[in-house]
Structure formats: C-alpha cells, structure tokens
Amino acid sequence: MSDREVIIEAVRKMPANASAAEILNELALLESVKMGLAQSERGEGVPHEQVVKLLDKWISKSSGRHAA
C-alpha cells in the first residue's frame, strides 16, 4: 500500500468529527511506526532484554528506588 493509500485509509477510519489536530497526530503516529519498522528491518533496533533493563533503570531513578 502506498503512503497516500495508507493516509487515506487512516483518515477514513477516523470519526467524522475528528479535528485536524487528531488527524495529524494519527498520521504522525503511523509515520513513526513505519520508521521504527524500517529501522528494525535494518537491524537498528534495541534488543528486548536491553529495553527491559533500561526501563527498570529509568523507573527506579524516577521513583527513588535502586534497581535490583
């Protein structure tokens, strides 16, 4: 599906009363996901185990707890 087709379909699925800001946010999300998938396909992703460790570190830091 072309970018144009993806955009048209995404807008079509949104409620008729969706604001321009909501539509733009949805399109930005779709573009971010597309870019992330492309990065992953190129092997530029972060392994799940590393993400879990980073999240634990960030959560511990923000809550004042020490990571295990």
mmCIF file of the N, C-alpha and C atoms, coordinates in Angstrom:
data_MODEL
# 
_entry.id   MODEL 
# 
loop_
_atom_site.group_PDB 
_atom_site.id 
_atom_site.type_symbol 
_atom_site.label_atom_id 
_atom_site.label_alt_id 
_atom_site.label_comp_id 
_atom_site.label_asym_id 
_atom_site.label_entity_id 
_atom_site.label_seq_id 
_atom_site.pdbx_PDB_ins_code 
_atom_site.Cartn_x 
_atom_site.Cartn_y 
_atom_site.Cartn_z 
_atom_site.occupancy 
_atom_site.B_iso_or_equiv 
_atom_site.pdbx_formal_charge 
_atom_site.auth_seq_id 
_atom_site.auth_comp_id 
_atom_site.auth_asym_id 
_atom_site.auth_atom_id 
_atom_site.pdbx_PDB_model_num 
ATOM 1   N N  . MET A 1 1  ? 0.848   -1.168 0.000  1.00 0.00 ? 1  MET A N  1 
ATOM 2   C CA . MET A 1 1  ? 0.000   0.000  0.000  1.00 0.00 ? 1  MET A CA 1 
ATOM 3   C C  . MET A 1 1  ? 0.903   1.244  0.000  1.00 0.00 ? 1  MET A C  1 
ATOM 4   N N  . SER A 1 2  ? 0.602   2.194  -0.834 1.00 0.00 ? 2  SER A N  1 
ATOM 5   C CA . SER A 1 2  ? 1.403   3.421  -0.907 1.00 0.00 ? 2  SER A CA 1 
ATOM 6   C C  . SER A 1 2  ? 1.131   4.299  0.316  1.00 0.00 ? 2  SER A C  1 
ATOM 7   N N  . ASP A 1 3  ? 2.034   5.244  0.564  1.00 0.00 ? 3  ASP A N  1 
ATOM 8   C CA . ASP A 1 3  ? 1.827   6.177  1.679  1.00 0.00 ? 3  ASP A CA 1 
ATOM 9   C C  . ASP A 1 3  ? 0.491   6.896  1.530  1.00 0.00 ? 3  ASP A C  1 
ATOM 10  N N  . ARG A 1 4  ? 0.193   7.311  0.321  1.00 0.00 ? 4  ARG A N  1 
ATOM 11  C CA . ARG A 1 4  ? -1.063  8.028  0.061  1.00 0.00 ? 4  ARG A CA 1 
ATOM 12  C C  . ARG A 1 4  ? -2.264  7.162  0.435  1.00 0.00 ? 4  ARG A C  1 
ATOM 13  N N  . GLU A 1 5  ? -2.224  5.898  0.047  1.00 0.00 ? 5  GLU A N  1 
ATOM 14  C CA . GLU A 1 5  ? -3.325  4.985  0.352  1.00 0.00 ? 5  GLU A CA 1 
ATOM 15  C C  . GLU A 1 5  ? -3.451  4.754  1.860  1.00 0.00 ? 5  GLU A C  1 
ATOM 16  N N  . VAL A 1 6  ? -2.317  4.637  2.538  1.00 0.00 ? 6  VAL A N  1 
ATOM 17  C CA . VAL A 1 6  ? -2.328  4.450  3.993  1.00 0.00 ? 6  VAL A CA 1 
ATOM 18  C C  . VAL A 1 6  ? -2.958  5.668  4.669  1.00 0.00 ? 6  VAL A C  1 
ATOM 19  N N  . ILE A 1 7  ? -2.591  6.857  4.215  1.00 0.00 ? 7  ILE A N  1 
ATOM 20  C CA . ILE A 1 7  ? -3.131  8.090  4.786  1.00 0.00 ? 7  ILE A CA 1 
ATOM 21  C C  . ILE A 1 7  ? -4.634  8.176  4.563  1.00 0.00 ? 7  ILE A C  1 
ATOM 22  N N  . ILE A 1 8  ? -5.061  7.916  3.342  1.00 0.00 ? 8  ILE A N  1 
ATOM 23  C CA . ILE A 1 8  ? -6.493  7.980  3.025  1.00 0.00 ? 8  ILE A CA 1 
ATOM 24  C C  . ILE A 1 8  ? -7.272  6.990  3.885  1.00 0.00 ? 8  ILE A C  1 
ATOM 25  N N  . GLU A 1 9  ? -6.761  5.779  4.015  1.00 0.00 ? 9  GLU A N  1 
ATOM 26  C CA . GLU A 1 9  ? -7.442  4.752  4.812  1.00 0.00 ? 9  GLU A CA 1 
ATOM 27  C C  . GLU A 1 9  ? -7.486  5.146  6.288  1.00 0.00 ? 9  GLU A C  1 
ATOM 28  N N  . ALA A 1 10 ? -6.387  5.688  6.801  1.00 0.00 ? 10 ALA A N  1 
ATOM 29  C CA . ALA A 1 10 ? -6.345  6.097  8.209  1.00 0.00 ? 10 ALA A CA 1 
ATOM 30  C C  . ALA A 1 10 ? -7.364  7.195  8.483  1.00 0.00 ? 10 ALA A C  1 
ATOM 31  N N  . VAL A 1 11 ? -7.432  8.177  7.600  1.00 0.00 ? 11 VAL A N  1 
ATOM 32  C CA . VAL A 1 11 ? -8.389  9.276  7.776  1.00 0.00 ? 11 VAL A CA 1 
ATOM 33  C C  . VAL A 1 11 ? -9.814  8.759  7.639  1.00 0.00 ? 11 VAL A C  1 
ATOM 34  N N  . ARG A 1 12 ? -10.020 7.855  6.716  1.00 0.00 ? 12 ARG A N  1 
ATOM 35  C CA . ARG A 1 12 ? -11.357 7.279  6.503  1.00 0.00 ? 12 ARG A CA 1 
ATOM 36  C C  . ARG A 1 12 ? -11.857 6.545  7.754  1.00 0.00 ? 12 ARG A C  1 
ATOM 37  N N  . LYS A 1 13 ? -10.956 5.917  8.494  1.00 0.00 ? 13 LYS A N  1 
ATOM 38  C CA . LYS A 1 13 ? -11.333 5.152  9.687  1.00 0.00 ? 13 LYS A CA 1 
ATOM 39  C C  . LYS A 1 13 ? -11.612 6.039  10.900 1.00 0.00 ? 13 LYS A C  1 
ATOM 40  N N  . MET A 1 14 ? -11.199 7.292  10.835 1.00 0.00 ? 14 MET A N  1 
ATOM 41  C CA . MET A 1 14 ? -11.393 8.195  11.970 1.00 0.00 ? 14 MET A CA 1 
ATOM 42  C C  . MET A 1 14 ? -12.833 8.697  12.011 1.00 0.00 ? 14 MET A C  1 
ATOM 43  N N  . PRO A 1 15 ? -13.286 9.104  13.187 1.00 0.00 ? 15 PRO A N  1 
ATOM 44  C CA . PRO A 1 15 ? -14.647 9.639  13.292 1.00 0.00 ? 15 PRO A CA 1 
ATOM 45  C C  . PRO A 1 15 ? -14.814 10.874 12.405 1.00 0.00 ? 15 PRO A C  1 
ATOM 46  N N  . ALA A 1 16 ? -16.033 11.083 11.941 1.00 0.00 ? 16 ALA A N  1 
ATOM 47  C CA . ALA A 1 16 ? -16.318 12.217 11.057 1.00 0.00 ? 16 ALA A CA 1 
ATOM 48  C C  . ALA A 1 16 ? -16.028 13.554 11.729 1.00 0.00 ? 16 ALA A C  1 
ATOM 49  N N  . ASN A 1 17 ? -16.112 13.585 13.051 1.00 0.00 ? 17 ASN A N  1 
ATOM 50  C CA . ASN A 1 17 ? -15.878 14.842 13.763 1.00 0.00 ? 17 ASN A CA 1 
ATOM 51  C C  . ASN A 1 17 ? -14.443 14.980 14.279 1.00 0.00 ? 17 ASN A C  1 
ATOM 52  N N  . ALA A 1 18 ? -13.520 14.160 13.777 1.00 0.00 ? 18 ALA A N  1 
ATOM 53  C CA . ALA A 1 18 ? -12.120 14.246 14.201 1.00 0.00 ? 18 ALA A CA 1 
ATOM 54  C C  . ALA A 1 18 ? -11.555 15.608 13.810 1.00 0.00 ? 18 ALA A C  1 
ATOM 55  N N  . SER A 1 19 ? -10.822 16.200 14.735 1.00 0.00 ? 19 SER A N  1 
ATOM 56  C CA . SER A 1 19 ? -10.228 17.510 14.465 1.00 0.00 ? 19 SER A CA 1 
ATOM 57  C C  . SER A 1 19 ? -8.978  17.345 13.601 1.00 0.00 ? 19 SER A C  1 
ATOM 58  N N  . ALA A 1 20 ? -8.542  18.454 13.029 1.00 0.00 ? 20 ALA A N  1 
ATOM 59  C CA . ALA A 1 20 ? -7.313  18.435 12.230 1.00 0.00 ? 20 ALA A CA 1 
ATOM 60  C C  . ALA A 1 20 ? -6.139  17.971 13.087 1.00 0.00 ? 20 ALA A C  1 
ATOM 61  N N  . ALA A 1 21 ? -6.098  18.410 14.343 1.00 0.00 ? 21 ALA A N  1 
ATOM 62  C CA . ALA A 1 21 ? -5.017  18.009 15.246 1.00 0.00 ? 21 ALA A CA 1 
ATOM 63  C C  . ALA A 1 21 ? -5.033  16.501 15.486 1.00 0.00 ? 21 ALA A C  1 
ATOM 64  N N  . GLU A 1 22 ? -6.216  15.925 15.678 1.00 0.00 ? 22 GLU A N  1 
ATOM 65  C CA . GLU A 1 22 ? -6.326  14.476 15.883 1.00 0.00 ? 22 GLU A CA 1 
ATOM 66  C C  . GLU A 1 22 ? -5.874  13.720 14.637 1.00 0.00 ? 22 GLU A C  1 
ATOM 67  N N  . ILE A 1 23 ? -6.248  14.214 13.485 1.00 0.00 ? 23 ILE A N  1 
ATOM 68  C CA . ILE A 1 23 ? -5.848  13.571 12.231 1.00 0.00 ? 23 ILE A CA 1 
ATOM 69  C C  . ILE A 1 23 ? -4.332  13.641 12.069 1.00 0.00 ? 23 ILE A C  1 
ATOM 70  N N  . LEU A 1 24 ? -3.758  14.808 12.317 1.00 0.00 ? 24 LEU A N  1 
ATOM 71  C CA . LEU A 1 24 ? -2.307  14.956 12.195 1.00 0.00 ? 24 LEU A CA 1 
ATOM 72  C C  . LEU A 1 24 ? -1.570  14.079 13.199 1.00 0.00 ? 24 LEU A C  1 
ATOM 73  N N  . ASN A 1 25 ? -2.094  13.972 14.423 1.00 0.00 ? 25 ASN A N  1 
ATOM 74  C CA . ASN A 1 25 ? -1.477  13.095 15.428 1.00 0.00 ? 25 ASN A CA 1 
ATOM 75  C C  . ASN A 1 25 ? -1.501  11.642 14.973 1.00 0.00 ? 25 ASN A C  1 
ATOM 76  N N  . GLU A 1 26 ? -2.609  11.211 14.405 1.00 0.00 ? 26 GLU A N  1 
ATOM 77  C CA . GLU A 1 26 ? -2.725  9.834  13.910 1.00 0.00 ? 26 GLU A CA 1 
ATOM 78  C C  . GLU A 1 26 ? -1.728  9.581  12.785 1.00 0.00 ? 26 GLU A C  1 
ATOM 79  N N  . LEU A 1 27 ? -1.611  10.535 11.877 1.00 0.00 ? 27 LEU A N  1 
ATOM 80  C CA . LEU A 1 27 ? -0.674  10.384 10.761 1.00 0.00 ? 27 LEU A CA 1 
ATOM 81  C C  . LEU A 1 27 ? 0.771   10.395 11.251 1.00 0.00 ? 27 LEU A C  1 
ATOM 82  N N  . ALA A 1 28 ? 1.069   11.217 12.253 1.00 0.00 ? 28 ALA A N  1 
ATOM 83  C CA . ALA A 1 28 ? 2.414   11.235 12.825 1.00 0.00 ? 28 ALA A CA 1 
ATOM 84  C C  . ALA A 1 28 ? 2.730   9.897  13.487 1.00 0.00 ? 28 ALA A C  1 
ATOM 85  N N  . LEU A 1 29 ? 1.752   9.325  14.173 1.00 0.00 ? 29 LEU A N  1 
ATOM 86  C CA . LEU A 1 29 ? 1.940   8.013  14.792 1.00 0.00 ? 29 LEU A CA 1 
ATOM 87  C C  . LEU A 1 29 ? 2.222   6.953  13.734 1.00 0.00 ? 29 LEU A C  1 
ATOM 88  N N  . LEU A 1 30 ? 1.438   6.957  12.665 1.00 0.00 ? 30 LEU A N  1 
ATOM 89  C CA . LEU A 1 30 ? 1.646   5.982  11.593 1.00 0.00 ? 30 LEU A CA 1 
ATOM 90  C C  . LEU A 1 30 ? 3.039   6.116  10.991 1.00 0.00 ? 30 LEU A C  1 
ATOM 91  N N  . GLU A 1 31 ? 3.496   7.341  10.791 1.00 0.00 ? 31 GLU A N  1 
ATOM 92  C CA . GLU A 1 31 ? 4.834   7.567  10.232 1.00 0.00 ? 31 GLU A CA 1 
ATOM 93  C C  . GLU A 1 31 ? 5.911   7.084  11.196 1.00 0.00 ? 31 GLU A C  1 
ATOM 94  N N  . SER A 1 32 ? 5.720   7.326  12.485 1.00 0.00 ? 32 SER A N  1 
ATOM 95  C CA . SER A 1 32 ? 6.685   6.866  13.485 1.00 0.00 ? 32 SER A CA 1 
ATOM 96  C C  . SER A 1 32 ? 6.780   5.346  13.502 1.00 0.00 ? 32 SER A C  1 
ATOM 97  N N  . VAL A 1 33 ? 5.640   4.686  13.422 1.00 0.00 ? 33 VAL A N  1 
ATOM 98  C CA . VAL A 1 33 ? 5.625   3.218  13.393 1.00 0.00 ? 33 VAL A CA 1 
ATOM 99  C C  . VAL A 1 33 ? 6.324   2.718  12.134 1.00 0.00 ? 33 VAL A C  1 
ATOM 100 N N  . LYS A 1 34 ? 6.035   3.341  11.001 1.00 0.00 ? 34 LYS A N  1 
ATOM 101 C CA . LYS A 1 34 ? 6.669   2.954  9.737  1.00 0.00 ? 34 LYS A CA 1 
ATOM 102 C C  . LYS A 1 34 ? 8.193   3.096  9.836  1.00 0.00 ? 34 LYS A C  1 
ATOM 103 N N  . MET A 1 35 ? 8.648   4.213  10.398 1.00 0.00 ? 35 MET A N  1 
ATOM 104 C CA . MET A 1 35 ? 10.087  4.433  10.542 1.00 0.00 ? 35 MET A CA 1 
ATOM 105 C C  . MET A 1 35 ? 10.705  3.413  11.493 1.00 0.00 ? 35 MET A C  1 
ATOM 106 N N  . GLY A 1 36 ? 10.007  3.108  12.584 1.00 0.00 ? 36 GLY A N  1 
ATOM 107 C CA . GLY A 1 36 ? 10.506  2.127  13.538 1.00 0.00 ? 36 GLY A CA 1 
ATOM 108 C C  . GLY A 1 36 ? 10.617  0.739  12.938 1.00 0.00 ? 36 GLY A C  1 
ATOM 109 N N  . LEU A 1 37 ? 9.629   0.354  12.143 1.00 0.00 ? 37 LEU A N  1 
ATOM 110 C CA . LEU A 1 37 ? 9.685   -0.952 11.480 1.00 0.00 ? 37 LEU A CA 1 
ATOM 111 C C  . LEU A 1 37 ? 10.847  -1.012 10.495 1.00 0.00 ? 37 LEU A C  1 
ATOM 112 N N  . ALA A 1 38 ? 11.072  0.075  9.766  1.00 0.00 ? 38 ALA A N  1 
ATOM 113 C CA . ALA A 1 38 ? 12.187  0.113  8.818  1.00 0.00 ? 38 ALA A CA 1 
ATOM 114 C C  . ALA A 1 38 ? 13.519  0.005  9.558  1.00 0.00 ? 38 ALA A C  1 
ATOM 115 N N  . GLN A 1 39 ? 13.646  0.691  10.684 1.00 0.00 ? 39 GLN A N  1 
ATOM 116 C CA . GLN A 1 39 ? 14.868  0.598  11.485 1.00 0.00 ? 39 GLN A CA 1 
ATOM 117 C C  . GLN A 1 39 ? 15.077  -0.828 11.976 1.00 0.00 ? 39 GLN A C  1 
ATOM 118 N N  . SER A 1 40 ? 14.018  -1.457 12.414 1.00 0.00 ? 40 SER A N  1 
ATOM 119 C CA . SER A 1 40 ? 14.103  -2.832 12.894 1.00 0.00 ? 40 SER A CA 1 
ATOM 120 C C  . SER A 1 40 ? 14.546  -3.776 11.787 1.00 0.00 ? 40 SER A C  1 
ATOM 121 N N  . GLU A 1 41 ? 13.989  -3.590 10.602 1.00 0.00 ? 41 GLU A N  1 
ATOM 122 C CA . GLU A 1 41 ? 14.367  -4.432 9.465  1.00 0.00 ? 41 GLU A CA 1 
ATOM 123 C C  . GLU A 1 41 ? 15.839  -4.259 9.102  1.00 0.00 ? 41 GLU A C  1 
ATOM 124 N N  . ARG A 1 42 ? 16.395  -3.075 9.370  1.00 0.00 ? 42 ARG A N  1 
ATOM 125 C CA . ARG A 1 42 ? 17.813  -2.829 9.096  1.00 0.00 ? 42 ARG A CA 1 
ATOM 126 C C  . ARG A 1 42 ? 18.695  -3.284 10.256 1.00 0.00 ? 42 ARG A C  1 
ATOM 127 N N  . GLY A 1 43 ? 18.093  -3.863 11.276 1.00 0.00 ? 43 GLY A N  1 
ATOM 128 C CA . GLY A 1 43 ? 18.854  -4.341 12.428 1.00 0.00 ? 43 GLY A CA 1 
ATOM 129 C C  . GLY A 1 43 ? 19.256  -3.237 13.388 1.00 0.00 ? 43 GLY A C  1 
ATOM 130 N N  . GLU A 1 44 ? 18.569  -2.103 13.331 1.00 0.00 ? 44 GLU A N  1 
ATOM 131 C CA . GLU A 1 44 ? 18.907  -0.964 14.172 1.00 0.00 ? 44 GLU A CA 1 
ATOM 132 C C  . GLU A 1 44 ? 18.099  -0.924 15.464 1.00 0.00 ? 44 GLU A C  1 
ATOM 133 N N  . GLY A 1 45 ? 17.351  -1.970 15.736 1.00 0.00 ? 45 GLY A N  1 
ATOM 134 C CA . GLY A 1 45 ? 16.522  -1.992 16.935 1.00 0.00 ? 45 GLY A CA 1 
ATOM 135 C C  . GLY A 1 45 ? 17.327  -2.276 18.183 1.00 0.00 ? 45 GLY A C  1 
ATOM 136 N N  . VAL A 1 46 ? 16.685  -2.095 19.321 1.00 0.00 ? 46 VAL A N  1 
ATOM 137 C CA . VAL A 1 46 ? 17.289  -2.391 20.615 1.00 0.00 ? 46 VAL A CA 1 
ATOM 138 C C  . VAL A 1 46 ? 16.697  -3.710 21.094 1.00 0.00 ? 46 VAL A C  1 
ATOM 139 N N  . PRO A 1 47 ? 17.550  -4.675 21.470 1.00 0.00 ? 47 PRO A N  1 
ATOM 140 C CA . PRO A 1 47 ? 17.034  -5.967 21.940 1.00 0.00 ? 47 PRO A CA 1 
ATOM 141 C C  . PRO A 1 47 ? 16.102  -5.801 23.145 1.00 0.00 ? 47 PRO A C  1 
ATOM 142 N N  . HIS A 1 48 ? 15.098  -6.658 23.218 1.00 0.00 ? 48 HIS A N  1 
ATOM 143 C CA . HIS A 1 48 ? 14.087  -6.600 24.277 1.00 0.00 ? 48 HIS A CA 1 
ATOM 144 C C  . HIS A 1 48 ? 14.721  -6.593 25.661 1.00 0.00 ? 48 HIS A C  1 
ATOM 145 N N  . GLU A 1 49 ? 15.702  -7.445 25.878 1.00 0.00 ? 49 GLU A N  1 
ATOM 146 C CA . GLU A 1 49 ? 16.339  -7.541 27.186 1.00 0.00 ? 49 GLU A CA 1 
ATOM 147 C C  . GLU A 1 49 ? 16.972  -6.210 27.586 1.00 0.00 ? 49 GLU A C  1 
ATOM 148 N N  . GLN A 1 50 ? 17.575  -5.527 26.619 1.00 0.00 ? 50 GLN A N  1 
ATOM 149 C CA . GLN A 1 50 ? 18.197  -4.236 26.901 1.00 0.00 ? 50 GLN A CA 1 
ATOM 150 C C  . GLN A 1 50 ? 17.134  -3.182 27.232 1.00 0.00 ? 50 GLN A C  1 
ATOM 151 N N  . VAL A 1 51 ? 16.020  -3.224 26.535 1.00 0.00 ? 51 VAL A N  1 
ATOM 152 C CA . VAL A 1 51 ? 14.928  -2.285 26.806 1.00 0.00 ? 51 VAL A CA 1 
ATOM 153 C C  . VAL A 1 51 ? 14.393  -2.497 28.219 1.00 0.00 ? 51 VAL A C  1 
ATOM 154 N N  . VAL A 1 52 ? 14.222  -3.747 28.618 1.00 0.00 ? 52 VAL A N  1 
ATOM 155 C CA . VAL A 1 52 ? 13.726  -4.050 29.967 1.00 0.00 ? 52 VAL A CA 1 
ATOM 156 C C  . VAL A 1 52 ? 14.679  -3.477 31.010 1.00 0.00 ? 52 VAL A C  1 
ATOM 157 N N  . LYS A 1 53 ? 15.982  -3.659 30.810 1.00 0.00 ? 53 LYS A N  1 
ATOM 158 C CA . LYS A 1 53 ? 16.966  -3.131 31.761 1.00 0.00 ? 53 LYS A CA 1 
ATOM 159 C C  . LYS A 1 53 ? 16.922  -1.604 31.810 1.00 0.00 ? 53 LYS A C  1 
ATOM 160 N N  . LEU A 1 54 ? 16.824  -0.976 30.637 1.00 0.00 ? 54 LEU A N  1 
ATOM 161 C CA . LEU A 1 54 ? 16.753  0.485  30.592 1.00 0.00 ? 54 LEU A CA 1 
ATOM 162 C C  . LEU A 1 54 ? 15.506  1.002  31.302 1.00 0.00 ? 54 LEU A C  1 
ATOM 163 N N  . LEU A 1 55 ? 14.368  0.369  31.032 1.00 0.00 ? 55 LEU A N  1 
ATOM 164 C CA . LEU A 1 55 ? 13.123  0.793  31.675 1.00 0.00 ? 55 LEU A CA 1 
ATOM 165 C C  . LEU A 1 55 ? 13.203  0.640  33.189 1.00 0.00 ? 55 LEU A C  1 
ATOM 166 N N  . ASP A 1 56 ? 13.760  -0.474 33.641 1.00 0.00 ? 56 ASP A N  1 
ATOM 167 C CA . ASP A 1 56 ? 13.891  -0.685 35.078 1.00 0.00 ? 56 ASP A CA 1 
ATOM 168 C C  . ASP A 1 56 ? 14.767  0.400  35.690 1.00 0.00 ? 56 ASP A C  1 
ATOM 169 N N  . LYS A 1 57 ? 15.842  0.732  35.003 1.00 0.00 ? 57 LYS A N  1 
ATOM 170 C CA . LYS A 1 57 ? 16.752  1.772  35.483 1.00 0.00 ? 57 LYS A CA 1 
ATOM 171 C C  . LYS A 1 57 ? 16.037  3.123  35.541 1.00 0.00 ? 57 LYS A C  1 
ATOM 172 N N  . TRP A 1 58 ? 15.297  3.465  34.488 1.00 0.00 ? 58 TRP A N  1 
ATOM 173 C CA . TRP A 1 58 ? 14.583  4.744  34.440 1.00 0.00 ? 58 TRP A CA 1 
ATOM 174 C C  . TRP A 1 58 ? 13.502  4.811  35.514 1.00 0.00 ? 58 TRP A C  1 
ATOM 175 N N  . ILE A 1 59 ? 12.758  3.713  35.667 1.00 0.00 ? 59 ILE A N  1 
ATOM 176 C CA . ILE A 1 59 ? 11.687  3.683  36.667 1.00 0.00 ? 59 ILE A CA 1 
ATOM 177 C C  . ILE A 1 59 ? 12.277  3.804  38.066 1.00 0.00 ? 59 ILE A C  1 
ATOM 178 N N  . SER A 1 60 ? 13.352  3.077  38.315 1.00 0.00 ? 60 SER A N  1 
ATOM 179 C CA . SER A 1 60 ? 13.995  3.139  39.627 1.00 0.00 ? 60 SER A CA 1 
ATOM 180 C C  . SER A 1 60 ? 14.499  4.542  39.916 1.00 0.00 ? 60 SER A C  1 
ATOM 181 N N  . LYS A 1 61 ? 15.095  5.167  38.908 1.00 0.00 ? 61 LYS A N  1 
ATOM 182 C CA . LYS A 1 61 ? 15.631  6.515  39.075 1.00 0.00 ? 61 LYS A CA 1 
ATOM 183 C C  . LYS A 1 61 ? 14.511  7.515  39.356 1.00 0.00 ? 61 LYS A C  1 
ATOM 184 N N  . SER A 1 62 ? 13.399  7.382  38.642 1.00 0.00 ? 62 SER A N  1 
ATOM 185 C CA . SER A 1 62 ? 12.306  8.344  38.814 1.00 0.00 ? 62 SER A CA 1 
ATOM 186 C C  . SER A 1 62 ? 11.545  8.133  40.120 1.00 0.00 ? 62 SER A C  1 
ATOM 187 N N  . SER A 1 63 ? 11.569  6.899  40.642 1.00 0.00 ? 63 SER A N  1 
ATOM 188 C CA . SER A 1 63 ? 10.837  6.627  41.881 1.00 0.00 ? 63 SER A CA 1 
ATOM 189 C C  . SER A 1 63 ? 11.736  6.703  43.108 1.00 0.00 ? 63 SER A C  1 
ATOM 190 N N  . GLY A 1 64 ? 13.027  6.883  42.886 1.00 0.00 ? 64 GLY A N  1 
ATOM 191 C CA . GLY A 1 64 ? 13.954  6.965  44.002 1.00 0.00 ? 64 GLY A CA 1 
ATOM 192 C C  . GLY A 1 64 ? 14.405  5.616  44.518 1.00 0.00 ? 64 GLY A C  1 
ATOM 193 N N  . ARG A 1 65 ? 13.932  4.528  43.864 1.00 0.00 ? 65 ARG A N  1 
ATOM 194 C CA . ARG A 1 65 ? 14.345  3.181  44.268 1.00 0.00 ? 65 ARG A CA 1 
ATOM 195 C C  . ARG A 1 65 ? 15.630  2.808  43.549 1.00 0.00 ? 65 ARG A C  1 
ATOM 196 N N  . HIS A 1 66 ? 16.335  1.845  44.076 1.00 0.00 ? 66 HIS A N  1 
ATOM 197 C CA . HIS A 1 66 ? 17.541  1.339  43.426 1.00 0.00 ? 66 HIS A CA 1 
ATOM 198 C C  . HIS A 1 66 ? 17.186  0.103  42.629 1.00 0.00 ? 66 HIS A C  1 
ATOM 199 N N  . ALA A 1 67 ? 17.741  -0.009 41.421 1.00 0.00 ? 67 ALA A N  1 
ATOM 200 C CA . ALA A 1 67 ? 17.488  -1.176 40.571 1.00 0.00 ? 67 ALA A CA 1 
ATOM 201 C C  . ALA A 1 67 ? 18.105  -2.408 41.204 1.00 0.00 ? 67 ALA A C  1 
ATOM 202 N N  . ALA A 1 68 ? 17.451  -3.538 41.019 1.00 0.00 ? 68 ALA A N  1 
ATOM 203 C CA . ALA A 1 68 ? 17.938  -4.809 41.584 1.00 0.00 ? 68 ALA A CA 1 
ATOM 204 C C  . ALA A 1 68 ? 19.052  -5.371 40.741 1.00 0.00 ? 68 ALA A C  1 
# 
